[in-house]
């Protein structure tokens, strides 16, 4: 089991609505330190493309080549963690499946560290086992407000499981050449986030096995946090993580 916990930092261009993987936050559980660095290796939707599409380095992390290290969570990220003294803190924890014992990284993972004042969000890397064969990932469906999710939410009983859920490659999507749409009961409810879409497109095209191990619908949350999917998969036919180097993957 890795002693490093990682989250990927995304930035959104508000004009185009496109997301880019600009950095990585790591917490070393053994030595108790945080580390932040920009994502310099990813070719698709990485820092390079973000810079070409209007991204400006964070004022606290101006050196693109530097690995920043701190014994405490960096202030720009710490302000994204709710104050434990807020009156509704326990309700906040319960809503996000957290407890008073949850770590800062677990809180950022559950909430994305979103603020109304900027365009950043933390997401989970795809996690592989030590043999690079079995993987898992969880994410919120994108585009819920623009498709038929709301209508479906009002029509069907979500207490009935399983639901008929499928992933389909959308070759006509003008925003993402690797777009993968999500359908429930043959109704489009959104898309796999662009951060993961290339990976899922590869998985579908290579006929790799994956299942939705859990689906959670929060009817009272904002649209971008409405539908949470937890996916598990197993590489077959000799494929391993090594065949998917373009994706940000993390061994368990």
N, C-alpha and C positions, 0 to 999 in steps of 0.2 A: 504493500500500500504506500503510495507516494506521501511524503511529508510536506509536499508543496500543494497549496490550494491556489487555483488560478481562476481569474475572471477576465474576460475579454472586454475591452472598452470600445464601444461603437460611437460614432459621430454621425449625425444626420444633416444633410444639406436640406434646409427648410424649403428651398425653391423647388428642387427636383424630387424631394421626399426620399432620396436614396440614402442608404446607410453604408458606412465604411468602418472597417476594423482598423482602428488607429493605434491601439496600444494594449498592453497586458499588465494586469496587476497580480502579483504573486505574494502569498504569505507562507513563510517557512515555519512550520509548526515546531520543528525541533529546536531551531535557534531563535525563534520569535522575532522575525523581522519582516518588513514589507519591502517589495521591490516593484518598481514601475519602469517600463521601457516601451518605446514606440515599436509598432509592428512594421519592420523593415523588409521582411522576407515575403510576405504574402503578395502575390501579383494581382489577383482579382479582388477588388474592393478593399484593398489594403491602404496603408498610409500614402503611398505614392499617388494612387488614384484620388484619394481624399484631397491631397494638396493641389492636384490639378483641377479639383472641383470646388475650390473655395475654402478649404480647411486651413485654419491658422493654429499653430502649436499652442497648447495651453500656456498661459502666462507663467505658471509655476514650473513648467517643463519645457523650457525653450530649446534645449540641446537635443536634437533628434537622435544623436548617436550615443547619448549617455544612458547608463543604467542607474536609476535613482534608488537609493536604499535608505530606510528609516526604521527605527525601533517602534515608531508609532505610525498609525495610518496617516498618510499624507493629508494635509488639511483640506485640499480641494475635494478629496473623497470622503473625509470624515464628516464634512458638512452635509453629506448625503445620507447619513445615518440618523434616524429620528432621535430626538432628545428623550432620555429615559424618564424625565420629569414631566413630560407632556401628559395632560389629564387622561387622554385616551390611549396611552402607550400599551396597556395590557390588551385593549381591544384591537389595536394595530397588530400586535404580536399574534393574537388568535386568528385574525383575518388572513395573515400571511403564513400560517402554519409554523409559527416560531414560539419560543419560550424565553423566559428571562435568562436562560443559560445559553441561548443561541450566540454564536460568535459574530463578530463584525462582518466577516466574509459571508456567513450564512444570511445575514440580514441584507447585504448588498446583492447577494444571489437571488433572494426572494423578491426584492423590490426593484432591482435594476438600478438603484441609486438615482432614480429620475428626479429632476427638478424642473419646475415650470420656467426657470430662467435661462436654461441652456439646452443644448441638443445632444447631450451625452447619455449613454445607457450602458450598464454592465450586463453581459450575457454569459452563459455557461459555455465552456469548450465542449467538444464531443469527447467523451471519456472512453478509452479502450482498456481492456484487461491487459495483464502482463504478456499475453501471447499475441496481442494485436489482432484479435479475432472477434471477441465479443465487445460490443460498445453500447453506450446509453447516452441520451441527451434529452433535455426538456426545454420547451420553448412555448411562447404565446403566439397564436396565429396572428399574422399581420392582415390588415385590410378588412377586419370584421365589419366595420361601419359601412363599407362600400359594397358589400355583397348581401347575401340573403340570410346571414347569421341571425339577425334580429328577428326576422320573420319566422325562421325555424325555431328559435328559442321560445317564441310565443305559442307555436303550434304543437310541438311534441313534448312528451313527458320525459324529462331528463333523468328520472329515476329508473327508467327502463334501460337495462344494459344487456348485451352490448349494442352499440349503435353501428350503423353501416357507414364506416369511415374509410375513405380511399384517398390516395395521393396520385395526382396525374401531372405529367410534364405539360407545361403550357408553352408551346413553341411560338405562339403569337404574341406573347407578352412583350411590349416595347421597352419596358423598364428593366427587365432582367432576362438575359438570354439563357439562364438556367432555372427559370421560374418553375416552381412546383405548387400546383393548386391543391387545396384541401376541400374534399367533398364529404358531407354528411347526408345520408339518405338521398344521394345523387344531387344534392344542392350545394353549390359553391359557397363556402363560408369564409374563405380567406386564402392565404398563402403561407408556405413555409418561409420564415424570415430569410432574406437574401444572404445573411451570414452563413446559413446552412444549406441554401438551395443547391449549390453546385455539388455538394456531397450527396444529397438525396437524389439529385438527377443521376449522378453516377451509379448510385445504389439501384435505382429503378432500371437503368439501361443495362447494368451488369447482372440484373435479376438476382440481387442479393436479398437475403431474408431480413425483414424487420417488422415489428409489430408495435402498436400503440398499447403500452402496458397500463396506461391510466389516462383518463380524460376528465378534466375538471372544468365546469362552467360556473363562473361567478356572475350571476345576472346583475348584481348591483355594482360591479366594478366598471371602470372606464373601458371603452371598446378595445383598446390595445392590450388590456389585461383581462379580457373576458374569457378566452378559451385557452387553457393550458394543456399541452400535450406532452406526455412522457413516452419516449420511444426507446425500444431496445432492439438490437439487431445482432446478427451473427454472420460473419463473412463465410462464404462457401466457395467451392470450385477453385480452391487454392489462393483466393484473394485474401489480402491482409491489409492492415493499416498502411503499410508501405506503398500500396497502390494509390493512396489518396493523400499524397504529400502536400497538395495545395491547401488542404483544410487544416484549421487549427485544432489539433488533437492532443489529448492529454492521457497518459497511461494512468490506470488506477493505482 
